[in-house]
Amino acid sequence: MSIQPMLQIQQTPALIGIDADPGQFSIQQPKAEVSMNTRPAQLEIHQYQPELQVDSSMARSAFTGGNMIDMNARIYSGFQDLYLQGIARRVEEGNRAAYIQGSGNTIAEIYGEDWQPIGLPEFRTPASSDNVEVRFNVTPPDIKFHKAETDIQVEIHRPEIEYKRGKLNIYMQQYASVKYTPPEIDIHK
């Protein structure tokens, strides 16, 4: 009998299986909302008509005597002047009559010249080119400017972040093993 000592050892390694899917990020950010309100600029202009003022009361006074109160005042003051002139003329005539020895101083000559009527005093004002007063009033325009105004409102939205986990599966694909195969023993030999 012969024994051949040969022992067979078979070893199988362990295999670990890993099935993994990575995680996923999902990021979304809605656009910002912008609202803008604008009030336009405004220009206001108020323009006034020019005024022409003509005062012709002095010209009317020179042509017609003007109003009754002023005209009566001028006549009254004119009568005072005429009265004083009449007194002066009578004094002069009396002086001429007293100086009888002078030539041409006869009573007929002195009092014979006194036949013309004395007119009314002047009741009009003197005529002049300055009797009409002209005034031209110009009012400057009112200009108001209101500048434009802009109101901007911005509403931002935060990002929306979502994370989906991946999967991770760890398993034994093959277990480790050791197999011993003893030698065959041949008993018949």
C-alpha positions in Angstrom: 0.0 0.0 0.0 1.3 3.3 -0.9 0.1 6.6 0.4 1.0 9.6 -1.3 0.4 12.3 1.0 -1.1 15.1 -1.0 -3.6 17.3 0.5 -5.5 19.8 -1.7 -6.6 23.1 -0.2 -8.9 25.3 -2.2 -9.6 28.7 -0.9 -12.4 30.9 -2.2 -12.1 34.6 -1.3 -15.0 36.6 0.0 -16.5 39.0 -2.4 -18.5 42.0 -1.1 -20.9 43.6 -3.6 -21.6 47.3 -3.4 -24.4 48.9 -5.4 -24.4 52.7 -4.9 -26.2 55.5 -6.7 -24.9 59.0 -5.9 -27.3 61.5 -4.3 -28.9 64.3 -6.4 -29.1 68.0 -5.7 -31.9 69.9 -7.1 -31.5 73.7 -6.9 -34.1 76.1 -8.2 -34.3 79.8 -7.6 -37.3 81.7 -8.9 -36.6 85.0 -10.6 -36.7 88.1 -8.5 -39.9 90.2 -8.9 -39.3 93.8 -9.8 -42.1 96.3 -9.6 -41.3 99.8 -10.8 -43.7 102.8 -10.4 -42.7 106.0 -12.1 -44.4 109.3 -11.7 -43.5 111.4 -14.8 -42.0 114.9 -14.4 -44.5 117.7 -14.5 -44.0 121.2 -15.8 -46.6 123.8 -14.9 -46.5 127.2 -16.6 -49.1 129.8 -15.7 -48.7 132.8 -18.0 -50.6 136.0 -17.4 -51.8 138.5 -19.9 -50.0 141.8 -20.0 -52.0 144.7 -18.8 -52.2 148.0 -20.6 -53.4 150.9 -18.5 -54.2 154.2 -20.1 -55.0 157.1 -17.9 -56.4 159.9 -20.0 -58.1 161.9 -17.2 -55.6 164.7 -17.6 -56.3 164.9 -21.4 -60.1 165.0 -20.7 -59.4 167.7 -18.2 -57.5 169.7 -20.9 -60.3 169.2 -23.5 -63.5 169.4 -21.5 -62.5 170.5 -18.0 -62.7 167.1 -16.4 -65.1 166.2 -13.6 -67.3 168.8 -12.1 -65.5 169.0 -8.7 -62.1 169.8 -10.3 -63.6 172.1 -12.9 -65.5 174.1 -10.2 -62.3 174.3 -8.1 -60.4 175.8 -11.1 -63.2 178.2 -11.8 -63.4 179.3 -8.2 -59.6 179.9 -8.0 -59.8 181.6 -11.4 -62.5 184.0 -10.0 -60.2 184.9 -7.2 -57.5 185.8 -9.7 -60.0 187.7 -11.8 -61.1 189.6 -8.7 -57.6 190.5 -7.8 -56.8 191.5 -11.4 -60.0 193.7 -11.4 -58.9 195.4 -8.2 -55.5 196.1 -9.7 -57.0 197.4 -12.9 -59.3 199.8 -10.9 -56.4 201.0 -8.9 -54.5 201.7 -12.1 -57.4 203.5 -13.6 -57.9 205.5 -10.4 -54.2 206.4 -10.5 -54.5 207.5 -14.2 -57.6 209.6 -13.3 -55.7 211.2 -10.4 -52.9 212.2 -12.8 -55.1 214.3 -15.0 -52.4 216.6 -16.2 -50.9 213.7 -18.2 -51.8 213.4 -21.9 -54.3 210.7 -22.6 -55.6 210.6 -19.1 -59.0 211.9 -19.7 -62.0 210.2 -18.1 -63.4 209.2 -21.5 -60.1 207.6 -22.4 -59.7 205.8 -19.0 -63.2 204.5 -18.6 -64.0 204.3 -22.3 -61.7 201.3 -22.8 -63.5 199.4 -20.1 -66.4 198.2 -22.3 -65.1 194.7 -23.2 -66.6 191.9 -21.0 -64.3 190.0 -18.7 -64.3 186.3 -19.7 -64.7 183.4 -17.4 -61.6 182.0 -15.8 -59.9 179.1 -17.6 -61.6 175.9 -16.3 -59.4 173.5 -18.3 -55.9 172.3 -17.5 -53.0 173.1 -19.8 -52.8 170.9 -22.8 -49.6 168.8 -23.0 -48.3 165.6 -24.6 -47.8 164.2 -21.1 -51.5 164.4 -20.3 -52.0 160.7 -21.3 -50.3 158.3 -19.0 -49.6 154.8 -20.4 -48.5 152.0 -18.2 -47.8 148.5 -19.5 -47.6 145.9 -16.7 -46.0 142.5 -17.5 -46.3 139.8 -15.0 -43.6 137.1 -15.4 -44.9 133.6 -15.8 -45.1 131.2 -12.9 -43.0 128.1 -13.7 -43.1 125.1 -11.5 -41.2 121.9 -12.2 -41.9 118.7 -10.3 -39.1 116.2 -11.0 -39.9 112.6 -11.9 -40.0 110.0 -9.1 -39.2 106.4 -9.5 -40.1 103.8 -6.9 -38.4 100.4 -7.5 -39.3 97.4 -5.3 -37.4 94.2 -5.6 -38.6 91.0 -4.0 -36.0 88.3 -4.1 -36.8 84.6 -3.6 -34.4 82.3 -1.8 -33.1 79.3 -3.6 -35.0 76.1 -3.1 -32.5 73.3 -2.5 -33.6 69.7 -2.4 -31.3 66.7 -1.9 -32.3 63.2 -2.7 -30.2 60.6 -1.1 -28.7 58.0 -3.2 -28.8 54.3 -2.4 -26.0 52.3 -0.9 -26.5 48.5 -0.9 -23.7 46.5 0.6 -24.0 42.7 0.3 -22.0 39.5 0.3 -21.6 38.5 -3.3 -19.5 35.5 -2.4 -18.6 34.1 1.0 -15.1 33.0 1.8 -14.5 29.3 1.9 -11.7 26.8 2.4 -12.1 23.3 0.9 -9.8 20.6 1.9 -9.5 17.6 -0.3 -7.7 14.7 1.3 -5.6 12.4 -0.9 -7.1 9.2 -2.1 -6.0 6.2 -0.3 -5.8 3.2 -2.5 -6.3 0.2 -0.3 -6.0 -2.3 -3.0 -2.5 -1.9 -4.0 
